[in-house]
Amino acid sequence: MSDIENIESDLQIEKEDEGYPLNEYQLTTTPNDFNILTIISFIESKVFKIPAFQRHYVWDLKRASKLIESLLIGLPIPQMFLYESERNEFLVIDGQQRLMTIYYFVKGRFPRKKKRSELRDIFDNYGYIPDDVMAKDELFQKFNLKLDGLVEGSENRFHGKNYQTLSEYKTSLDLSTIRNMIVKPVSKDEENGAMFEIFNRLNSGGINLGTQEIRMSLYHSKFLRALIEMNKDQRWRIILGKDNPDIRLHDVEAILRVFAMVTFLDHYKATINGFINKFSNYAKLFDDNKIEYYKSLWDSFLENSTDLNISNFKTSYNLFNIMLFESVFYASCKDAVNNSTYITKPITSDFINLLKEDEDFQKFTDGKTTVLASVKGRLERAKFILER
C-alpha cells in the first residue's frame, strides 16, 4: 500500500446523514449560453472563479484537443454548472477541466504535466495565469491540436493547428457557445449550506470529492491554509500512524474538527458536517493573531502528547477513532481556550486507557453519536476524567 493513503479508510467516524436539508433553501437554476470570448473575459476579470478542489489540470493533450474539435465542428459539449455566490461572481461547480482547456487553447499554451500542481497554486493566487507566467517554456508547451484523421493514414484538418492558425475557423470558435446552468439562492445563504450541498451532490458521481476538498474552496481562508502546515507536524503524523499527508485532506479535516469542538461548540446543531462548515465560514474572519493562537494551541497539545501514537487512538475496530481523539483534545485544551492561553494539559496513555474503559464515555460513543447530547457528553466526560 502507498505511503500516501486515504485516511478515511482508517478512520472510525459517525454514521449520519451529513447532507444539508435543501428544503430549507429556495434555489433558482437559470440557463445561460456564453460564447468563448465571453468565457475567457470572465476568467480574466475573475467573474468566473475556479475552485481549488482538484489540485491541478488533469487532461492530456489528446483529450483537450477533442474538446476544441467538438466546438469547431459544432458538436454539443456537456453543460457547466455555476453557483452565483455574489453579484458578478460565479463559482464553477462542474466543468473545471473543460473551462481550463478552452482557456489554455485561446492562450496558445498547454501546461506541462509535472508543473500542473505549481500552476494550480499560481491560478489560486491570481485567479488566472499571468501572461509572463504563461510565456515560460518550462511551465508550458505550445497548444497545437493533436487529432487523428477519420481513417488511418488521413490527416485531420485541425491537426497541428493552434488558436492563432485556425484561419476562418477562429471566428467560429470565438462565437461558439456553451450552456451554463447558473444556480442561485433566492435568499442570502449566510453559511453557504446550500452551496456546499450542491457541490457535494453534483460531484458525487464524478471525481467523488471529499468534504474537506469541497470545504477548502467554499470557505477558502488563511486559517484553512494554515491547517495544511499544521497537518505536516511530525508529532501529529505519529499520532495518525501515517508518514505523509492524506491527498484527500481527511487528516486536515480532523484538525479542523477538533478546533471547532473546543472553541465553537455552542453553535452545534444537528450534523458534524454542518457544524464544521459553520466554523469554517466563521474562520474566514480570523486575523493573523487569531491564526497564530490556534497554531500555538496545536503546538502545545502535541508537545504535551509526545508519548502518544496511533495505538492509543485505535479502538476495537482497529481504526483511528476521531471521537476519542477529539475528546482527548478537548480535555487537554478547553481550559486554555476559556482562559485565552495556549497552555494545555499533558495527555498520557494511562488517561486514554481510562477513557476507553469508562462506561459513561462508551455510552456517548455508541448509537446516535452525532446528536448534541452525545457530542457534549463525551467531550465533558473526557475533561472530567482528566481532571479528577
Secondary structure, DSSP 8 states (H G I E B T S, - for coil): --SS--GGGGEE------S--GGGS-EEEEEEEEEHHHHHHHHHTTSEE--SSSSS----HHHHHHHHHHHHHT-----EEEEEEETTEEEEEE-HHHHHHHHHHHHTEEE-GGGHHHHHHHHHHHSS--HHHHT-TTTEEE-----B-SSTT-B-TTTT--GGG-TTHHHHHHH-EEEEEEEEESS--TT-HHHHHHHHHHHTTTT---HHHHHHHHT--HHHHHHHHHTT-HHHHHHHT-SS--TT-HHHHHHHHHHHHHH-GGG--S-HHHHHHHHHHHHTT--HHHHHHHHHHHHHHHHTTTT--GGGGB-TTSSEEHHHHHHHHHHHHHHHHHTT--------HHHHHHHHH-HHHHHHTSSSTTSHHHHHHHHHHHHHHHH-
